[in-house]
Amino acid sequence: MILQQLNFFDWLSHHLFTCPFKTYFGFDCPGCGLQRSLLALIRGNLVASFKFYPATIPLIAIIIFTLLHLKFDFKFGAALIKISFFAVAVIVLINYIYKIYNHQLTA
């Protein structure tokens, strides 16, 4: 069973969706790396996941919190979700600026 899961993840890592932004413009978009980051996270490699896309773990946490908020209606849940999404947007922006500055946008 474990061998089948490893084979599935290997297969999946070779069949990721292509980025339309990268296809048309020739360089990474601000979201490039999310799929590889999710695969690394599923495999349990937190460091690789963070290196591929730093916003993955906070984004997953926000999604889980949002689902819990929809179920339990926390008092300040909506405000916390808005602030958290803004924080993730800042992380994505900083990561993209870092990639531009260090010439890490793949062509």
C-alpha positions in Angstrom: 0.0 0.0 0.0 2.8 2.5 0.9 4.6 1.6 -2.3 1.5 2.4 -4.3 1.2 5.8 -2.6 4.9 6.6 -3.3 4.4 5.7 -6.9 1.3 7.9 -7.1 3.2 10.9 -5.7 6.0 10.3 -8.1 3.6 10.1 -11.0 1.8 13.2 -9.7 5.1 15.2 -9.4 5.6 14.5 -13.2 2.1 15.5 -14.1 1.6 18.9 -12.5 -0.6 21.5 -14.1 1.2 24.0 -16.3 1.1 27.7 -15.4 -0.8 29.6 -18.1 1.0 32.8 -17.0 4.4 31.1 -17.5 3.3 29.6 -20.8 2.3 33.0 -22.3 4.8 35.3 -20.7 7.8 33.0 -20.2 8.4 33.6 -16.5 7.0 32.5 -13.2 3.8 34.0 -11.8 3.4 34.9 -8.1 1.7 31.5 -7.6 4.3 29.3 -9.2 5.6 26.7 -6.8 2.3 26.0 -5.0 1.8 22.6 -6.5 5.4 21.5 -5.7 5.0 22.9 -2.3 1.8 20.9 -1.6 3.5 17.7 -2.8 6.5 18.3 -0.5 4.1 19.0 2.4 2.2 15.8 1.7 5.4 13.9 1.7 6.3 15.5 5.1 9.1 17.7 3.9 8.3 21.1 5.6 11.6 22.8 4.6 11.2 21.9 0.9 7.6 23.0 1.0 8.5 26.4 2.5 11.3 26.8 -0.1 9.0 26.1 -3.0 6.2 28.4 -1.8 6.3 30.1 1.6 2.6 30.9 1.7 1.4 27.2 1.5 1.2 26.4 5.2 -0.4 29.7 6.2 -2.9 29.4 3.3 -3.8 25.8 4.4 -4.3 27.1 8.0 -6.6 29.9 6.8 -8.7 27.5 4.7 -9.1 25.1 7.7 -9.9 28.1 10.0 -12.4 29.4 7.4 -14.2 26.0 7.3 -14.3 25.9 11.1 -15.6 29.5 11.2 -18.4 28.5 8.8 -19.3 25.6 11.0 -19.0 27.3 14.5 -19.3 31.0 13.7 -16.5 32.4 15.9 -17.0 35.9 17.3 -14.1 37.6 15.5 -13.6 34.9 12.9 -14.5 37.0 9.8 -12.1 39.8 10.8 -9.3 37.3 11.6 -9.8 35.6 8.2 -9.6 39.0 6.4 -6.4 39.9 8.3 -4.9 36.5 7.6 -5.6 36.6 3.9 -4.0 40.0 3.8 -0.9 38.6 5.6 -0.7 35.7 3.1 -1.0 38.2 0.2 2.0 40.1 1.7 3.9 36.8 2.0 3.2 36.1 -1.7 4.3 39.6 -2.7 7.5 39.5 -0.7 8.3 36.1 -2.1 7.8 37.3 -5.6 9.9 40.4 -5.1 12.6 38.2 -3.6 12.5 36.0 -6.7 12.7 39.0 -9.0 15.5 40.6 -7.0 17.6 37.3 -6.9 16.9 36.5 -10.6 15.1 33.3 -9.7 12.2 33.6 -12.1 12.7 30.7 -14.5 12.4 31.3 -18.1 
